[in-house]
Amino acid sequence: HLMRAVVPMVYIAIDLEQHKTLDPYKPFRARSSIMKQFSFFLFLFVCAIISTAAHDDDKEAIVTCGSVIKLMHVESGGRYFLHSPNTSWSSNGGSGQRSVTLVEEKSDPD
């Protein structure tokens, strides 16, 4: 339905450039073919724009609960790693919190 609304306006614009007055709903056969081609390429162009916009959104990853992420210190060229040893904050096991420190060498998988 959208293409039928757009096509007559394009016919009128073409006819005004040629200084002719033609009924936009009764075009010549050649004009009909040209307009079908124009409409097809316009449709492809709009689809390309929509797919490009959708593709740009895919570049941003969403971090949720359970996601695995890797943090790197950019200025050092990635030489430093996060280290989280199994430490207990109190004698009865603590609150379950862990300490995270920055180390220069990756020593263990923690």
N, C-alpha and C positions, 0 to 999 in steps of 0.2 A: 504494500500500500504506500510505503514511503517513496518508492521509486516513481510511481505514477504521479505523485504530487510534485516531484522535482523536475521531471522531464518536460512538462509544458512550459515551465519558467525558462528552461534552457532554450527551447524552441523560440520563444519570444525574444530572448536576448540575441540569438543568431539572426533572426529576421530583422530586428532593429538595426543591427550592424549593416545589413545589406539594403536598408531603406525599403523594405518590402513589407506589405501587410498580408500575412497569411494566417489562416485559422490554425492555432497550435494543436488542435485536436484532430485535424485532417492533414497531416504532413504528406509530402511526396514520398514515394517508396524509398528513394535514395536517402532522404533525410531520416526516415524511420530507421534505416540500416545504420546510418552514422550515429544516431541517437542511442541505438541499442549498444553500439560499440562504446560510445562515451559513457553510458550508464554502467556498462560492465567494468570499464577501467576505473570509474569513480567508486564502484562497489569494492574493487580490489584495493584501491588506495585507502578507503576507510577501514577495510579489514586489516591492512598492514599497519595502520596507525594504532588500531585497537590492540593488535597482537604485540606491537612494540611496547605499548604502555603496560600491558599485562606482563611482558617479559621483564621489564625493569623492576617490578615489584618482587619477582622471584629472587633477585640478587640479595635481598635482605633476609637473612635467616632469623627465625624466631627461636629464642631460647626459652624453654619451659622447664618445669620441674622434671628432673631426670635426664636433661640434656648433658652431653659431654662437651666441654669447651676447652680450648688450649689458649693459655695466656702467654704472651711473649713480650719481653722488654725490647721495644723497637730500636731505641737509641744504642743499645749494646750489641745489636745484630743478632739477638736471640741467644746469647750466651748464658743467660740466667734462667733458672727454672724455679717453679714453686715446689716447696717440699712440705709435706704434712706428716710429721712423725706421729706414732701412736703414743700420746702422752695423756696421763690422767691428771686432772686439775685438783683432785682431792683424794683422800685415802679411800673413800667409799665409791669411787668411780666417777664422781663429778656429774656435770650436767650433760655430758656427751659432746661438749664443744671440742674442737680441735684447733691446734695452733698451725699457722701457715707461715713459713719463712721463705726467703729468697736465697737460693744457693747457686754457685757458679757452675757446679758440675751435677749432672743427673746421676745420683748414686743409687736410688732404689725407685720402684714403681709407685710409691706413695704420692 
